[in-house]
Amino acid sequence: MKPRVRHRVEYALLRVMVALLRLLPLGVARRVGETIGRWGYSPLGIRRKTVEQQVAAAFPELDRAGIARVARQSYANLGRVAIETALLPHLGLAAFDDMFEGEGDFPLIPGLLARNGRLVVFSGHLGNWELAGTYIAMRGLPIDAVARHMANPLVDGYLHRIRSRTGVRILYDTDSVRHLTRGIKEGRIAGLIADQGALGLASTYVPFFGRPAKTPRGPAVLAMRFDAPIVFGAAMLQPSGKYRYIAEEIEVVNTGDRDADVDATVMNFTRVLERIVRQYPDQYFWQHRRWKRQPPDTPEHLRDPVAGPLDPRLEPAEDP
């Protein structure tokens, strides 16, 4: 797509911001990103209703203040992820390592790859999902990651260059299947984000926080086709201000009923994702409408909360 004037302005502002942030210590730059992210929640209110309604639906035990706290921190996390992603190619290995509390669960990944020769790693939009893939590449393991094109072609190209410089081979979702297949056969790790609804037959409906959500089948299909293990991997920020690499092997169901096994495996990795989100609710990407696509016979009380009435906990307080 030919860049428009708006695209060029956005791209110029992005490059100026990155250049300025490179002059700051990483810790300061991250706090700047968090502050900018919080502005998205207040005063700008970008997708604020979407975030609050989904947080309220996922955590019925939270009061109004709790919902606002999780929502605000979700925006801060998004701002920090954006800044860290932009600065990653300019960090040395020592600075990169210093962002983590040791190896965490990461040794599971090279161990499974060495034993099986093939491996599928999936994650969700939580913690720093860009860092989760980069960590694998920075440890010298070959990884292909699937990404979507962005609306701004200049920013899209910039992000592609950033990701590639860290050692991750980026495959766009429009032609990812063929390249992923080839990569797995070559012993490369297939990295996928599997928590956003996809159109067509590449997805199925499984419960996410009790509500049916359209979920990609890709990790399960690849694992079964190539007899490869699946690992959930994520980089989650800790109270220390550093990340911990969380990795957990997912059970691949194999009863002989291919479609049913794929759906059961999708449910298995979605359960793990939900468990981690429950542990770190403020590090999830609630800005995406997770329950936008659901089966037509979904009961009213389990439908997309964003499309329904405002949660009573979010109603403005009445004057005394």
C-alpha positions in Angstrom: 0.0 0.0 0.0 1.3 3.4 -1.0 2.0 5.5 2.2 -0.3 8.5 2.7 0.6 11.8 4.3 -0.9 10.7 7.6 1.3 7.6 7.4 4.4 9.6 6.9 3.6 12.0 9.7 3.0 9.0 12.1 6.2 7.4 11.0 8.2 10.6 11.5 6.9 11.1 15.0 7.7 7.5 15.8 11.3 7.8 14.7 11.8 11.1 16.5 10.4 9.6 19.7 12.6 6.5 19.5 15.7 8.7 18.8 14.9 10.8 22.0 14.2 7.7 24.1 17.6 6.2 23.1 19.2 9.0 24.9 17.6 8.0 28.2 18.5 5.1 30.5 16.3 2.1 29.8 14.5 2.3 33.1 13.6 5.9 32.5 12.4 5.2 28.9 10.2 2.4 30.2 8.6 4.7 32.7 8.0 7.2 30.0 6.2 4.5 28.0 4.1 3.6 31.0 3.1 7.2 31.4 2.1 7.6 27.8 0.2 4.3 28.0 -1.8 5.5 31.0 -2.8 8.6 29.1 -4.6 6.2 26.7 -6.8 5.3 29.7 -7.2 8.8 31.1 -7.6 11.5 29.9 -7.8 10.2 26.3 -10.1 7.3 27.1 -9.1 5.2 24.1 -11.1 2.0 24.1 -11.7 2.6 27.8 -15.2 1.1 27.8 -13.9 -2.0 26.0 -11.2 -2.5 28.6 -13.3 -1.9 31.6 -16.2 -4.0 30.5 -14.0 -7.0 29.7 -12.0 -6.7 32.9 -15.3 -6.5 34.8 -16.6 -9.6 33.0 -13.5 -11.6 33.6 -13.2 -10.6 37.3 -16.6 -10.4 38.9 -15.0 -10.2 42.4 -13.4 -6.8 41.6 -15.1 -3.6 42.8 -15.0 -0.3 40.8 -11.6 0.7 42.1 -10.2 -2.8 41.3 -11.4 -2.7 37.7 -10.0 0.8 37.2 -6.6 -0.3 38.7 -6.3 -3.3 36.4 -7.4 -1.3 33.4 -5.0 1.6 34.0 -2.1 -0.8 34.5 -3.0 -2.6 31.3 -2.5 0.6 29.4 0.7 1.2 31.2 1.9 -2.2 30.2 1.0 -1.5 26.6 3.1 1.7 26.6 6.0 -0.1 28.2 5.9 -2.9 25.7 5.9 -0.4 22.8 8.9 1.4 24.1 10.9 -1.8 25.0 10.1 -3.2 21.5 11.4 -0.1 19.8 14.6 -0.1 21.8 15.4 -3.8 21.7 17.7 -3.7 18.6 19.8 -1.0 20.3 20.4 -3.0 23.5 23.5 -5.1 23.9 23.3 -8.7 25.2 24.3 -7.6 28.7 21.5 -5.0 28.9 19.1 -7.5 27.5 20.0 -10.1 30.1 19.7 -7.5 32.8 16.0 -7.2 32.0 15.4 -10.8 33.3 15.5 -12.5 36.6 17.7 -15.3 35.5 16.5 -17.9 33.0 13.2 -18.8 34.7 11.5 -21.7 33.0 13.3 -21.1 29.7 15.5 -24.2 29.7 12.3 -26.2 28.9 12.4 -24.8 25.4 15.9 -25.8 24.2 15.5 -29.1 26.0 12.3 -30.0 24.1 13.7 -28.8 20.8 16.8 -30.9 21.3 14.8 -34.1 22.1 12.2 -33.7 19.4 13.8 -31.7 16.7 10.6 -29.7 16.3 8.7 -27.4 18.6 5.7 -25.0 18.6 5.8 -22.1 21.1 2.6 -20.1 21.6 1.9 -17.1 23.7 -0.8 -14.5 24.1 -0.8 -10.7 24.2 0.3 -10.5 27.8 3.5 -9.4 29.6 5.9 -8.3 26.8 4.9 -10.7 24.0 7.6 -9.2 21.7 10.3 -9.9 24.3 9.1 -13.5 24.8 10.0 -14.3 21.2 13.2 -12.2 21.2 14.5 -14.0 24.3 14.4 -17.3 22.3 16.3 -15.8 19.4 18.8 -14.1 21.7 19.6 -17.5 23.1 20.6 -18.7 19.7 17.6 -20.8 18.9 16.0 -20.4 15.4 12.5 -19.1 15.6 9.8 -18.1 13.0 7.1 -15.8 14.4 3.8 -15.0 12.7 2.8 -11.3 12.6 0.0 -9.3 11.0 0.5 -6.3 8.7 -0.2 -2.9 10.3 -2.4 -0.3 8.7 0.5 2.1 8.3 3.0 0.5 5.8 5.9 2.6 7.0 5.4 1.7 10.6 4.8 -1.9 9.5 8.2 -2.0 7.7 9.9 -0.4 10.7 8.6 -3.0 13.1 9.6 -5.7 10.7 13.2 -4.5 10.7 13.2 -4.2 14.5 12.0 -7.7 15.0 14.4 -9.1 12.3 17.4 -7.4 13.9 16.8 -9.3 17.1 17.1 -12.6 15.3 13.5 -13.5 14.9 12.4 -14.4 11.4 9.0 -12.7 10.8 6.3 -14.4 8.7 3.2 -12.4 7.8 -0.1 -14.3 8.4 -1.0 -14.0 4.7 1.7 -16.5 3.7 2.8 -18.0 7.0 1.5 -21.6 6.7 3.9 -22.6 3.9 6.9 -20.9 5.5 6.1 -22.3 9.0 5.8 -25.8 7.5 9.2 -25.5 5.9 10.7 -24.0 9.0 9.5 -26.7 11.3 11.0 -29.3 8.9 14.3 -27.5 9.2 14.2 -27.6 13.0 13.1 -24.0 13.5 10.7 -23.1 16.3 7.2 -22.0 15.2 6.1 -19.1 17.3 2.5 -18.0 17.3 0.2 -15.6 19.3 -3.0 -17.5 19.8 -5.4 -15.3 21.7 -7.2 -13.3 19.1 -10.2 -14.5 17.1 -9.5 -15.4 13.5 -12.0 -15.6 10.6 -12.7 -18.8 8.7 -11.8 -22.4 9.6 -8.5 -21.6 11.3 -10.2 -21.1 14.6 -12.6 -22.8 17.0 -14.7 -21.7 20.0 -13.4 -22.5 23.5 -14.1 -21.0 26.9 -12.0 -18.0 28.0 -13.0 -16.8 31.5 -16.2 -18.8 31.1 -17.3 -17.1 27.8 -17.0 -18.8 24.4 -14.2 -17.0 22.4 -13.0 -17.7 18.9 -9.5 -19.0 19.2 -6.8 -19.9 16.6 -6.2 -23.6 16.0 -2.8 -23.0 14.5 -0.5 -24.2 17.3 -2.6 -27.4 17.8 -2.7 -28.2 14.0 1.0 -27.7 13.6 1.8 -29.8 16.7 -0.3 -32.7 15.4 0.9 -32.5 11.9 4.5 -32.7 12.8 4.3 -34.6 16.1 5.8 -31.6 17.9 5.4 -30.6 21.5 3.7 -27.3 22.4 5.0 -24.9 24.9 3.4 -21.8 26.4 6.0 -19.0 26.7 5.7 -15.5 28.1 7.9 -12.8 29.6 6.1 -11.5 32.7 7.1 -8.4 34.6 7.9 -9.0 38.3 7.7 -6.7 41.3 11.5 -6.3 41.0 11.0 -4.5 37.7 12.6 -7.4 35.8 10.9 -10.0 33.7 10.6 -13.7 34.4 10.4 -16.2 31.5 7.5 -18.5 32.1 7.3 -21.7 30.0 5.0 -24.7 30.4 4.4 -27.7 28.1 0.9 -28.2 26.9 -0.8 -31.6 26.6 -1.4 -32.4 22.9 -4.5 -34.6 22.8 -4.3 -37.6 20.4 -7.3 -39.9 20.4 -7.4 -40.4 16.7 -10.3 -38.0 16.1 -8.4 -35.2 14.4 -10.9 -32.3 14.7 -11.9 -33.2 18.3 -8.2 -33.5 19.3 -7.4 -30.2 17.8 -10.2 -28.5 19.7 -9.3 -30.2 22.9 -5.7 -29.1 22.5 -6.8 -25.5 21.8 -8.8 -25.7 25.0 -5.7 -27.0 26.9 -3.5 -24.1 25.9 -6.3 -21.5 26.4 -6.7 -22.8 30.0 -3.0 -22.2 30.6 -3.2 -18.7 29.1 -6.2 -17.9 31.3 -4.4 -19.1 34.4 -1.4 -16.8 33.7 -3.8 -13.9 32.9 -5.5 -14.4 36.3 -2.0 -14.2 37.9 -1.1 -11.0 36.0 -4.4 -9.4 35.0 -2.9 -6.0 34.6 -0.4 -7.3 32.0 -3.0 -8.5 29.5 -4.1 -6.7 26.3 -7.7 -6.0 27.2 -7.9 -3.4 24.5 -8.7 -6.2 22.0 -12.4 -7.4 22.0 -11.7 -11.0 23.0 -15.3 -12.1 22.9 -16.4 -10.2 19.8 -16.9 -13.4 17.7 -19.0 -16.1 19.4 -21.4 -18.9 18.4 -24.8 -17.6 17.5 -26.5 -19.7 20.2 -24.3 -18.2 23.0 -26.5 -17.6 26.1 -27.2 -13.9 26.8 -25.3 -13.9 30.0 -22.1 -15.2 28.3 -22.2 -12.9 25.3 -19.6 -10.2 24.5 -19.7 -7.9 27.5 -18.7 -4.9 25.3 -21.8 -5.2 23.2 -24.1 -5.6 26.3 -25.3 -3.1 28.9 -22.8 -1.3 31.1 -21.7 -3.4 34.1 -23.4 -2.0 37.2 -20.0 -1.6 38.9 -19.1 0.9 36.2 -22.1 3.1 36.5 -21.4 6.7 37.7 -21.8 7.1 41.4 -25.0 8.9 42.4 -24.8 12.1 44.3 -25.5 11.8 48.0 
